[in-house]
Amino acid sequence: MTIAQMSHFYALCQSGSYTQAAKQLYITQPALSKTIKKLEHELGINLFDIRTTGVQLTDYGQMLYQRAVPLIAEFDSLANFVADIQAKPV
């Protein structure tokens, strides 16, 4: 499992749509679908139920989402910290 996979998972959870999540991530919908399928395969569980109205988290998907939210927040914080350091003159 990579941070990129978790970011894609998080974006899909937030949008509820492969199309919308792919647009947010600036990737194609098939690329997002492939990432999610690979993640599900690695974990050995289905994370989403696909419906005509969009996607819905499975129970396992919901549990992973609850763990992913603070992880993504911490990663974003780290990225901002690094950007701030790089922006300061030496």
C-alpha positions as CSV (number, residue, x, y, z in Angstrom):
1,M,0.0,0.0,0.0
2,T,1.4,3.4,-1.0
3,I,0.5,6.9,0.0
4,A,-0.6,7.5,-3.7
5,Q,-3.0,4.6,-3.4
6,M,-4.3,6.0,-0.1
7,S,-4.7,9.5,-1.7
8,H,-6.7,8.0,-4.6
9,F,-8.8,6.0,-2.2
10,Y,-9.4,9.1,-0.1
11,A,-10.4,11.2,-3.1
12,L,-12.8,8.5,-4.3
13,C,-14.4,8.4,-0.8
14,Q,-14.8,12.1,-0.7
15,S,-16.3,12.5,-4.2
16,G,-18.3,9.2,-4.4
17,S,-17.6,9.1,-8.1
18,Y,-14.7,7.7,-10.1
19,T,-15.2,10.4,-12.7
20,Q,-15.1,13.3,-10.2
21,A,-12.2,11.8,-8.2
22,A,-10.2,11.3,-11.3
23,K,-10.8,15.0,-12.3
24,Q,-9.6,16.1,-8.8
25,L,-6.5,14.0,-9.1
26,Y,-5.8,15.0,-12.7
27,I,-5.7,11.4,-13.8
28,T,-7.9,9.3,-16.1
29,Q,-10.8,7.4,-14.7
30,P,-9.3,4.0,-15.9
31,A,-6.1,4.9,-14.1
32,L,-8.0,5.5,-10.9
33,S,-10.0,2.4,-11.3
34,K,-6.8,0.4,-11.8
35,T,-5.2,1.9,-8.7
36,I,-8.3,1.0,-6.6
37,K,-8.5,-2.5,-7.9
38,K,-4.8,-3.0,-7.2
39,L,-5.3,-1.8,-3.6
40,E,-8.3,-4.0,-3.1
41,H,-6.3,-7.0,-4.5
42,E,-3.4,-6.2,-2.2
43,L,-5.7,-6.0,0.8
44,G,-7.8,-8.9,-0.2
45,I,-11.1,-7.0,0.4
46,N,-13.6,-5.0,-1.6
47,L,-13.6,-1.4,-0.5
48,F,-16.5,-0.1,-2.5
49,D,-19.9,-1.1,-3.8
50,I,-20.5,0.3,-7.2
51,R,-24.0,1.6,-7.7
52,T,-25.8,3.5,-10.4
53,T,-25.7,6.6,-8.2
54,G,-21.9,6.3,-7.6
55,V,-19.8,4.3,-5.2
56,Q,-20.4,3.5,-1.6
57,L,-17.9,2.2,0.9
58,T,-18.2,-1.3,2.2
59,D,-17.9,-1.9,5.9
60,Y,-14.1,-2.7,5.4
61,G,-13.8,0.4,3.2
62,Q,-15.4,2.5,6.0
63,M,-12.9,1.2,8.5
64,L,-10.0,1.9,6.2
65,Y,-11.3,5.4,5.5
66,Q,-11.4,6.2,9.2
67,R,-7.7,5.2,9.4
68,A,-6.8,7.0,6.2
69,V,-8.2,10.4,7.1
70,P,-5.6,11.2,9.8
71,L,-2.9,9.6,7.6
72,I,-3.7,11.9,4.6
73,A,-3.9,14.9,6.9
74,E,-0.5,14.2,8.4
75,F,1.0,13.6,5.0
76,D,-0.4,16.9,3.7
77,S,1.0,18.6,6.8
78,L,4.4,17.2,6.1
79,A,4.3,18.3,2.5
80,N,3.4,21.8,3.6
81,F,6.2,21.8,6.1
82,V,8.7,20.8,3.4
83,A,7.3,23.5,1.1
84,D,7.7,26.1,3.8
85,I,11.3,25.1,4.4
86,Q,12.1,25.2,0.7
87,A,10.6,28.7,0.4
88,K,12.8,30.2,3.1
89,P,16.0,31.8,1.9
90,V,19.2,30.2,3.1
